[in-house]
Amino acid sequence: MSVPESDSLPGTPAESLLRMFLRAAGLPFVLSQAADYPIGVKQFLQLCLIVLYPAWLVLMLAVAVLYGVLWVLLWPLHSRRRPGSTQAADDAAGPVSVC
């Protein structure tokens, strides 16, 4: 059995937000939430998760839309305060007076 690369592990910086979002919206991910239960309980939980899956997709779509709207609305604040940019360093230093 091989060890997965660090790029493919969830939560690593290399994994994009879109990839995590698509993985969470997939049916295998939803059904895996019932993986560690005894077989009778597992089958019942998987049935419940399959019934609730359409609502889960609608919720994921609503979250994606809300995230996109907030990204667009708050972009000016994000671009002004980016650490390491020359503009952020100039703003932090204050006005420069030449004598």
Helices and strands as residue ranges (DSSP letters): G 6-8, H 17-25, H 27-31, G 32-34, H 39-73, H 75-80, H 86-93
